[in-house]
Amino acid sequence: MDSLSGFIVFVRVAETRSFVAAARGLGVSASAVGKRVARLEERLGVRLFHRSTRSITLTAEGALFLERSRRILGEIEATELELSQGRDVPRGKLRVSLPQVSSLVLPVLADFMADYPEIELELVFTDRVVDVIEEGFDAVLRTGQPADSRLSARRLGDFRFRLVGAPDYFARHGVPERPADLAQHRCLHYRFPSSGKLEEWPLRRSPGEPAAQIPRAMVCNNIEARLCFALRGHGIAYLPDFAFPGLLESGQLRSVLDDCVLGENSLYMLWPSGRQVAPKLRVFIDYLDQRIFPADAPA
C-alpha cells in the first residue's frame, strides 16, 4: 500500500509539475509530498525529476516511470470499477481533452454533470493534439479521421464550415458574389496555436482561376471571438456551423458563397483501446453521442 501511494504522489507531481499543486490536490503538505518523492527515488535508485528554484521537469527515467505508473493505476481503477459496476452508479474522476469549441460542448457537459453527480470531470480545453495514453486522459474529443491505432473511436457527427457575417455588415460593404470579391472585405481569421499557421478558407475555383486574396481584419485563436466580431458587424468569419446554432434562422447572421465553401469535417470521441471501458467513460461517450449531434446516427 505504501508503494501504491508513492505511485499516486509521483503521478500527481508529474502532471502538475509542482510539489505545492500536487500537495493541494492530495490534501497534504508540500514537504510531505517532497519527502515521499525523495523516498521513492531512493528506493528506485534513480532521479525522477530535475529540480530548480523555478520549475521541475521529468528525467528520462521519470518519463518512463510515469508511463508505467499511469498504466498500473489505470488497471487498478479499472479492476475496482469492474468489480463494483454491477451495484454502483458510474463514479470517479474522468479526465477529458476537448478542442476549444465550448459553444458546442459546454451545455452538454453541464447537463452531464447534473445527471451524473458522482463523476468528477477534469476538462482540458486545447487545440493541441494531446497524447491520450502518455498524458493520462480517459478520452479526447477531436476533429478529423482518427489515425492512432492505440485508440478506439466513435464518430459523434459531421459538420460543415460557412462564411458568415451580420446583415448590417453586408448592407455597408456589399455581398460577395464570388470568392475574388473577398479581397474587398474585412475577414476574421483563425491562427492555429500549435503551428502558428492561419487556417485556410478552402473555396471552389474554376480551372485556371487564381486563389482568392483574403485580407486580414482580425486574427485570433478561438471560435467565440470570431463569432462575436462577426455578430457585431466587423467582418466575415469562416466558422463551423455548430458555432452559431439558430443565428442564421433568426437573421442575426447571414451566410455567403455557400456553393463555393468546401470545408467539412467530423467529430470523434477517442479513448485507449485494449481495456474494458469503465462505466463512467461508457456513459460519458453515450451521453455526448446522443446530445452533441442528436440528428446524426453513430458510425
Secondary structure, 3 states (H helix, E strand, C coil): CHHHHHHHHHHHHHHHCCHHHHHHHHCCCHHHHHHHHHHHHHHHCCCCEEECCCCEEECHHHHHHHHHHHHHHHHHHHHHHHHHCCCCCCCEEEEEEECCCHHHHHHHHHHHHHHCCCEEEEEEECCCCCCCCCCCCCEEEEECCCCCCCEEEEEEEEEEEEEEECHHHHHHHCCCCCHHHHHHCCEEEEECCCCCCECCCCECCCCCCCCCCCCCCEEECCHHHHHHHHHCCCCEEEEEHHHCCCCCCCCCCEEECCCCECCEEEEEEEEECCCCCCHHHHHHHHHHHHHCCCCCCCC
